[in-house]
């Protein structure tokens, strides 16, 4: 009988040892699973941010605005009878994106030609006023935008600035 009690005690120790090993293995598996979930969840959220960003409208992404200056001033001869005979205008443009600058650079001869024709057709007495200069800025903006559309089908000029405006 003593021997039977001894076997039962050993079985009890063995079963406690087995339970401890099983519990430790379960805790280790749970910790590993939790760590894997944590790291996988981080990757999923980063992927979802990238997906949301890629799927966002282009209007949500800020477009870089840069300045483009025509390489030389535009020199104009006004028609006879005008209050001024000559004009010299230097222009800068606020554009959206470096690609627009490339398009403007490639098409500068056409832009210069169109602007020469446009400005020389204006009445110099009107260009002496602030309203006349504002009107000319709008006309130049429309003309340059039309060249961008015609030659590249894209690109945007946001504003025109006179960096020099002299009439004699």
Secondary structure, DSSP 8 states (H G I E B T S, - for coil): -HHHHHHHHHHHHHHHHHHHHHHHHHHHHHHHHHHHHHHHHHHHHHHHHHHHHHHS-GGGS---EEEEE-SS-EEEE--TTSS-SEEEEEEEEEEESHHHHHHHHHTHHHHHHHHHHHHHTS-HHHHTSHHHHHHHHHHHHHHHHHHHHHHTS---EEEEEEEEEEE-
